[in-house]
Amino acid sequence: MEGLLQSQGGGGALRPALRPSRHSQLCSRARASVRGVQQLAVSLDELRLARDAIVGADDHVVNGHAPAGTVVAPEAGVDGAAVEKLRAIAEAAADRAEMHDIIGRQRDNWNHLLLHSTNSLALTASVMAALAPAAPTLLALKASAGVLLATTAVTMTAVNKIQPSQLAEEQRNATRLWKQLERDVRTALDLRTTSSPPSEADVQDAMDRVLALDAAYPLPLLPGMLEKFPKTVEPTRWWPRRQMKKKQVQSKTINGARRGAVSENGWTQELENEMRGIVRVLKAKDEQEYVSNGKLALRLNRGLALAGPALAGTAALATAFIGAGEAGAWASGAVVLSGALAAAVNTVEHGGQVGMVFELFRNVAGFYRKIQEDIEANLEEADVERRENGEVFETKVALLLGRSTSDLRQFREMASPSFKDEDIKIFAGKLF
């Protein structure tokens, strides 16, 4: 019995050792909580440091310079000045696009406003001239008709000089090209890497494009406006002229012809012949077609620009003879007829926007001229690896011409010297 009690007593003595007291449990939980708080504090400190580093980097990127009191190491291999210059060019291009868009809408409103105002002046004067012989206030109607027709002649002359519809077309095309330049510059900035960072050559190329666009589509009305009735019709040029590099091309020949690229950078001999055939067709057919149409539109516009003020001026002079004996009978009819014809001519010229059509023909001819020069620039590069990828370039040309890449294969035979220009029956472009 005593042994059993002792064994039970020993078991009782062992239980407190096996089961920790409530006080020790609370102490352990407190220590664990303290450690957790310390770890959380360390984590928060690390997050704050990481956040400050990110914010500092963003400030450097956005503002273009490090905050005061900090030193930021420049990214290896990247010309910071060139990047900032390209950003400035992109911002200027975006601003130019907005300016041309606003001015283009304004000048289109000019065309509609001046068209209706001039026609109203001419027709009102014609009605007055018709009523003058039978009216008791003959002198007042004669003077009013004469003043209105003289104003019509002056207004027509000014409007024909500036050609608002042509101005509006210039601004519409300029807006599209400035937006294109902005996209190109921003894409170049987005794709820049340490292995191919932007250089001063990229900045100079972008600046040349800016100056060429400013010259092709000026913002000022007077002075600096483009000639509306040029002596010769040339395709519009909104891209810089390329400097022809004189290089001694050492290439092997096959059957007397220069060997082209063979499966290098996407270029093959067939693709080179295809591009040469496209250039030949563009020169012989597409560009000449739109230059010829431009000449026709220019002749029509010039004739209408002279006829309108001449008719209005004749009508204004004829008002002086209304009611003057025998001449008064035909003077009134002459005023009415001349005023009505002046209004009709003005409607055809500016309502039909003949000036806009002429500018459109010049721009399309320039579009095809640029495609020619882009193709020639690639073909003249002797080092095939320095050209644009042949397959990509072929796709771009096909899209610009409104064709599929398979359609371009028909132009290969036209690159041969034996193929005469008279035998070319198709146009390269189907987009316009």
Stockholm file with secondary structure:
# STOCKHOLM 1.0

chainA/1-432         MEGLLQSQGGGGALRPALRPSRHSQLCSRARASVRGVQQLAVSLDELRLARDAIVGADDHVVNGHAPAGTVVAPEAGVDGAAVEKLRAIAEAAADRAEMHDIIGRQRDNWNHLLLHSTNSLALTASVMAALAPAAPTLLALKASAGVLLATTAVTMTAVNKIQPSQLAEEQRNATRLWKQLERDVRTALDLRTTSSPPSEADVQDAMDRVLALDAAYPLPLLPGMLEKFPKTVEPTRWWPRRQMKKKQVQSKTINGARRGAVSENGWTQELENEMRGIVRVLKAKDEQEYVSNGKLALRLNRGLALAGPALAGTAALATAFIGAGEAGAWASGAVVLSGALAAAVNTVEHGGQVGMVFELFRNVAGFYRKIQEDIEANLEEADVERRENGEVFETKVALLLGRSTSDLRQFREMASPSFKDEDIKIFAGKLF
#=GR chainA/1-432 SS CHHHHHHHHHHHHHHHHHSCCHHHHHHHHHHHHHHHHHHHHHHHHHHHHHHHHHHHHHHHHHHSSCCTTCCCCCCTTCCHHHHHHHHHHHHHHHHHHHHHHHHHHHHHHHHHHHHHHHHHHHHHHHHHHHHGGGSSCHHHHHHHHHHHHHHHHHHHHHHHHHCHHHHHHHHHHHHHHHHHHHHHHHHHHHTCCSSSCCCHHHHHHHHHHHHHHHHHSCSCSTTTCCCSSCSSCCCCCCSCCCCCCCCCCCCCEETTEECCCCSBTTBCHHHHHHHHHHHHHIIIIIHHHHHHHHHHHHHHHHHHHHHHHHHHHHHHHHGGGTTSTTHHHHHHHHHHHHHHHHHHHHIIIIITTHHHHHHHHHHHHHHHHHHHHHHHHHHHCSCGGGSCCHHHHHHHHHHHHTCCGGGGGGGSGGGSTTSCGGGCCSCSCCCC
#=GC SS_cons         CHHHHHHHHHHHHHHHHHSCCHHHHHHHHHHHHHHHHHHHHHHHHHHHHHHHHHHHHHHHHHHSSCCTTCCCCCCTTCCHHHHHHHHHHHHHHHHHHHHHHHHHHHHHHHHHHHHHHHHHHHHHHHHHHHHGGGSSCHHHHHHHHHHHHHHHHHHHHHHHHHCHHHHHHHHHHHHHHHHHHHHHHHHHHHTCCSSSCCCHHHHHHHHHHHHHHHHHSCSCSTTTCCCSSCSSCCCCCCSCCCCCCCCCCCCCEETTEECCCCSBTTBCHHHHHHHHHHHHHIIIIIHHHHHHHHHHHHHHHHHHHHHHHHHHHHHHHHGGGTTSTTHHHHHHHHHHHHHHHHHHHHIIIIITTHHHHHHHHHHHHHHHHHHHHHHHHHHHCSCGGGSCCHHHHHHHHHHHHTCCGGGGGGGSGGGSTTSCGGGCCSCSCCCC
//
